[in-house]
Amino acid sequence: MADDEAERNKTMADTEAGDFPVWRTPEGEPVSCVEKIKVLNENLAELRALAQDALEDAVLMGCDERQVREVLAGIVAGLVNPYSR
């Protein structure tokens, strides 16, 4: 039981480049469709790679790393769910 809860509480900060979370439904059940999981993991990998490239470019151009991380976090925080009721 504790292992399930630990896995459920895993955040993006806890994951490494090739490590993906257990995707869950709004009810907390694991997503079981292999194709859906594949798409979600591919999307996450693409986002990580793009964010990593953006961070590296910004730091190489003399930007403050903390600010870049805050801007990236702000982008995610500002995403809109077009399917919410």
N, CA and C atoms as a LAMMPS dump frame, in Angstrom:
ITEM: TIMESTEP
0
ITEM: NUMBER OF ATOMS
255
ITEM: BOX BOUNDS ff ff ff
-5.0000000000000000e+02 5.0000000000000000e+02
-5.0000000000000000e+02 5.0000000000000000e+02
-5.0000000000000000e+02 5.0000000000000000e+02
ITEM: ATOMS id mol type element x y z
1 1 1 N 0.821 -1.197 0
2 1 2 C 0 0 0
3 1 3 C 0.861 1.256 0
4 2 1 N 1.9 1.287 0.837
5 2 2 C 2.778 2.453 0.892
6 2 3 C 3.501 2.66 -0.425
7 3 1 N 3.861 1.558 -1.098
8 3 2 C 4.535 1.675 -2.39
9 3 3 C 3.629 2.322 -3.428
10 4 1 N 2.338 1.969 -3.412
11 4 2 C 1.378 2.571 -4.34
12 4 3 C 1.258 4.068 -4.094
13 5 1 N 1.19 4.458 -2.845
14 5 2 C 1.055 5.877 -2.51
15 5 3 C 2.31 6.645 -2.896
16 6 1 N 3.473 6.057 -2.661
17 6 2 C 4.724 6.717 -3.036
18 6 3 C 4.787 6.919 -4.542
19 7 1 N 4.366 5.916 -5.293
20 7 2 C 4.367 6.027 -6.757
21 7 3 C 3.383 7.091 -7.206
22 8 1 N 2.234 7.166 -6.57
23 8 2 C 1.198 8.135 -6.914
24 8 3 C 1.667 9.558 -6.659
25 9 1 N 2.473 9.731 -5.627
26 9 2 C 2.928 11.066 -5.255
27 9 3 C 4.197 11.501 -5.972
28 10 1 N 4.688 10.682 -6.852
29 10 2 C 5.904 11.014 -7.593
30 10 3 C 5.661 12.274 -8.415
31 11 1 N 6.574 13.219 -8.362
32 11 2 C 6.435 14.46 -9.117
33 11 3 C 7.451 14.497 -10.234
34 12 1 N 7.297 15.464 -11.114
35 12 2 C 8.239 15.616 -12.214
36 12 3 C 9.65 15.842 -11.702
37 13 1 N 9.792 16.545 -10.594
38 13 2 C 11.118 16.811 -10.052
39 13 3 C 11.788 15.532 -9.585
40 14 1 N 10.99 14.523 -9.238
41 14 2 C 11.534 13.268 -8.744
42 14 3 C 11.961 12.338 -9.874
43 15 1 N 11.515 12.604 -11.084
44 15 2 C 11.774 11.679 -12.177
45 15 3 C 13.04 12.076 -12.924
46 16 1 N 13.704 11.065 -13.436
47 16 2 C 14.895 11.297 -14.257
48 16 3 C 14.491 11.241 -15.719
49 17 1 N 15.43 11.483 -16.599
50 17 2 C 15.134 11.629 -18.026
51 17 3 C 14.344 10.464 -18.609
52 18 1 N 14.644 9.223 -18.27
53 18 2 C 13.948 8.087 -18.849
54 18 3 C 12.887 7.506 -17.946
55 19 1 N 12.595 8.148 -16.843
56 19 2 C 11.653 7.642 -15.85
57 19 3 C 10.312 8.345 -16.021
58 20 1 N 9.238 7.559 -16.105
59 20 2 C 7.923 8.14 -16.309
60 20 3 C 7.007 7.784 -15.147
61 21 1 N 6.052 8.666 -14.848
62 21 2 C 5.117 8.368 -13.76
63 21 3 C 4.107 7.315 -14.178
64 22 1 N 3.408 6.776 -13.218
65 22 2 C 2.247 5.955 -13.513
66 22 3 C 1.12 6.939 -13.802
67 23 1 N 0.627 6.926 -15.018
68 23 2 C -0.43 7.855 -15.41
69 23 3 C -1.734 7.396 -14.788
70 24 1 N -2.495 8.338 -14.24
71 24 2 C -3.715 8.01 -13.51
72 24 3 C -4.923 8.757 -14.06
73 25 1 N -6.076 8.144 -13.894
74 25 2 C -7.342 8.769 -14.253
75 25 3 C -7.713 9.759 -13.147
76 26 1 N -8.707 10.615 -13.387
77 26 2 C -9.143 11.525 -12.319
78 26 3 C -9.605 10.792 -11.052
79 27 1 N -9.992 9.528 -11.199
80 27 2 C -10.429 8.744 -10.053
81 27 3 C -9.26 8.086 -9.323
82 28 1 N -8.043 8.248 -9.857
83 28 2 C -6.861 7.687 -9.212
84 28 3 C -6.452 6.317 -9.701
85 29 1 N -7.193 5.766 -10.636
86 29 2 C -6.859 4.454 -11.184
87 29 3 C -5.769 4.597 -12.249
88 30 1 N -4.868 3.625 -12.352
89 30 2 C -3.851 3.693 -13.408
90 30 3 C -4.48 3.627 -14.8
91 31 1 N -3.949 4.408 -15.725
92 31 2 C -4.368 4.317 -17.128
93 31 3 C -3.867 2.971 -17.633
94 32 1 N -4.741 2.194 -18.261
95 32 2 C -4.357 0.834 -18.642
96 32 3 C -4.08 0.668 -20.135
97 33 1 N -4.511 1.591 -20.954
98 33 2 C -4.327 1.473 -22.398
99 33 3 C -2.864 1.721 -22.765
100 34 1 N -2.235 0.715 -23.333
101 34 2 C -0.817 0.791 -23.681
102 34 3 C -0.536 1.92 -24.666
103 35 1 N -1.402 2.114 -25.634
104 35 2 C -1.196 3.176 -26.624
105 35 3 C -1.29 4.561 -25.989
106 36 1 N -2.231 4.747 -25.06
107 36 2 C -2.341 6.03 -24.367
108 36 3 C -1.089 6.301 -23.547
109 37 1 N -0.611 5.297 -22.843
110 37 2 C 0.601 5.441 -22.024
111 37 3 C 1.795 5.778 -22.905
112 38 1 N 1.871 5.129 -24.056
113 38 2 C 2.965 5.391 -24.995
114 38 3 C 2.95 6.846 -25.449
115 39 1 N 1.787 7.36 -25.811
116 39 2 C 1.653 8.755 -26.26
117 39 3 C 2.011 9.712 -25.132
118 40 1 N 1.499 9.462 -23.93
119 40 2 C 1.799 10.324 -22.783
120 40 3 C 3.294 10.357 -22.496
121 41 1 N 3.945 9.195 -22.521
122 41 2 C 5.382 9.133 -22.252
123 41 3 C 6.2 9.821 -23.344
124 42 1 N 5.786 9.65 -24.599
125 42 2 C 6.482 10.331 -25.698
126 42 3 C 6.332 11.84 -25.565
127 43 1 N 5.129 12.319 -25.237
128 43 2 C 4.914 13.752 -25.059
129 43 3 C 5.782 14.295 -23.928
130 44 1 N 5.841 13.569 -22.822
131 44 2 C 6.649 13.998 -21.687
132 44 3 C 8.133 14.044 -22.052
133 45 1 N 8.6 13.048 -22.771
134 45 2 C 10.006 13.02 -23.186
135 45 3 C 10.327 14.207 -24.097
136 46 1 N 9.413 14.544 -25.004
137 46 2 C 9.616 15.688 -25.893
138 46 3 C 9.653 16.992 -25.102
139 47 1 N 8.744 17.133 -24.147
140 47 2 C 8.728 18.341 -23.306
141 47 3 C 10.025 18.489 -22.516
142 48 1 N 10.481 17.391 -21.939
143 48 2 C 11.739 17.42 -21.171
144 48 3 C 12.904 17.851 -22.048
145 49 1 N 12.987 17.267 -23.246
146 49 2 C 14.089 17.585 -24.15
147 49 3 C 14.044 19.051 -24.569
148 50 1 N 12.871 19.551 -24.896
149 50 2 C 12.733 20.945 -25.308
150 50 3 C 13.053 21.89 -24.16
151 51 1 N 12.563 21.569 -22.959
152 51 2 C 12.85 22.408 -21.79
153 51 3 C 14.339 22.388 -21.466
154 52 1 N 14.97 21.223 -21.587
155 52 2 C 16.407 21.122 -21.332
156 52 3 C 17.187 21.979 -22.324
157 53 1 N 16.826 21.899 -23.601
158 53 2 C 17.488 22.713 -24.624
159 53 3 C 17.308 24.204 -24.341
160 54 1 N 16.094 24.593 -23.962
161 54 2 C 15.829 26.006 -23.673
162 54 3 C 16.65 26.478 -22.476
163 55 1 N 16.732 25.649 -21.443
164 55 2 C 17.523 26.012 -20.264
165 55 3 C 19 26.155 -20.623
166 56 1 N 19.52 25.19 -21.347
167 56 2 C 20.936 25.242 -21.738
168 56 3 C 21.231 26.465 -22.597
169 57 1 N 20.38 26.748 -23.579
170 57 2 C 20.574 27.923 -24.432
171 57 3 C 20.585 29.2 -23.596
172 58 1 N 19.617 29.32 -22.699
173 58 2 C 19.511 30.53 -21.879
174 58 3 C 20.739 30.716 -21.001
175 59 1 N 21.196 29.644 -20.371
176 59 2 C 22.376 29.744 -19.498
177 59 3 C 23.611 30.098 -20.317
178 60 1 N 23.757 29.479 -21.49
179 60 2 C 24.899 29.794 -22.351
180 60 3 C 24.886 31.243 -22.815
181 61 1 N 23.682 31.829 -22.923
182 61 2 C 23.565 33.221 -23.343
183 61 3 C 23.609 34.183 -22.161
184 62 1 N 23.914 33.655 -20.978
185 62 2 C 24.119 34.511 -19.818
186 62 3 C 22.9 34.78 -18.958
187 63 1 N 21.811 34.06 -19.192
188 63 2 C 20.611 34.271 -18.382
189 63 3 C 20.738 33.579 -17.031
190 64 1 N 19.964 34.072 -16.083
191 64 2 C 19.926 33.49 -14.75
192 64 3 C 19.143 32.18 -14.792
193 65 1 N 19.779 31.103 -14.358
194 65 2 C 19.139 29.785 -14.392
195 65 3 C 17.83 29.764 -13.606
196 66 1 N 17.834 30.369 -12.432
197 66 2 C 16.629 30.365 -11.6
198 66 3 C 15.465 31.038 -12.32
199 67 1 N 15.756 32.161 -12.975
200 67 2 C 14.694 32.861 -13.698
201 67 3 C 14.141 32.002 -14.828
202 68 1 N 15.021 31.336 -15.555
203 68 2 C 14.572 30.495 -16.666
204 68 3 C 13.671 29.379 -16.136
205 69 1 N 14.076 28.763 -15.032
206 69 2 C 13.252 27.704 -14.43
207 69 3 C 11.892 28.243 -13.999
208 70 1 N 11.875 29.447 -13.451
209 70 2 C 10.609 30.063 -13.04
210 70 3 C 9.714 30.335 -14.247
211 71 1 N 10.318 30.806 -15.333
212 71 2 C 9.542 31.074 -16.551
213 71 3 C 8.963 29.766 -17.097
214 72 1 N 9.78 28.713 -17.139
215 72 2 C 9.29 27.418 -17.625
216 72 3 C 8.162 26.892 -16.736
217 73 1 N 8.318 27.006 -15.424
218 73 2 C 7.268 26.569 -14.498
219 73 3 C 6.004 27.401 -14.701
220 74 1 N 6.165 28.683 -14.976
221 74 2 C 5.023 29.55 -15.225
222 74 3 C 4.261 29.16 -16.476
223 75 1 N 4.983 28.718 -17.483
224 75 2 C 4.333 28.259 -18.711
225 75 3 C 3.44 27.059 -18.403
226 76 1 N 3.964 26.113 -17.66
227 76 2 C 3.185 24.93 -17.301
228 76 3 C 1.991 25.324 -16.433
229 77 1 N 2.221 26.19 -15.462
230 77 2 C 1.151 26.623 -14.56
231 77 3 C 0.042 27.344 -15.328
232 78 1 N 0.389 27.983 -16.423
233 78 2 C -0.595 28.742 -17.187
234 78 3 C -1.324 27.955 -18.262
235 79 1 N -1.026 26.668 -18.398
236 79 2 C -1.716 25.866 -19.4
237 79 3 C -3.2 25.775 -19.065
238 80 1 N -4.018 25.805 -20.097
239 80 2 C -5.469 25.78 -19.931
240 80 3 C -5.998 24.429 -20.406
241 81 1 N -6.829 23.808 -19.584
242 81 2 C -7.494 22.559 -19.97
243 81 3 C -8.753 22.926 -20.737
244 82 1 N -8.776 22.7 -22.059
245 82 2 C -9.957 23.067 -22.836
246 82 3 C -11.132 22.112 -22.615
247 83 1 N -10.918 21.029 -21.891
248 83 2 C -11.952 20.026 -21.668
249 83 3 C -12.56 20.112 -20.276
250 84 1 N -12.112 21.072 -19.461
251 84 2 C -12.673 21.178 -18.108
252 84 3 C -14.107 21.669 -18.177
253 85 1 N -14.862 21.268 -17.2
254 85 2 C -16.297 21.623 -17.197
255 85 3 C -16.532 22.835 -16.375
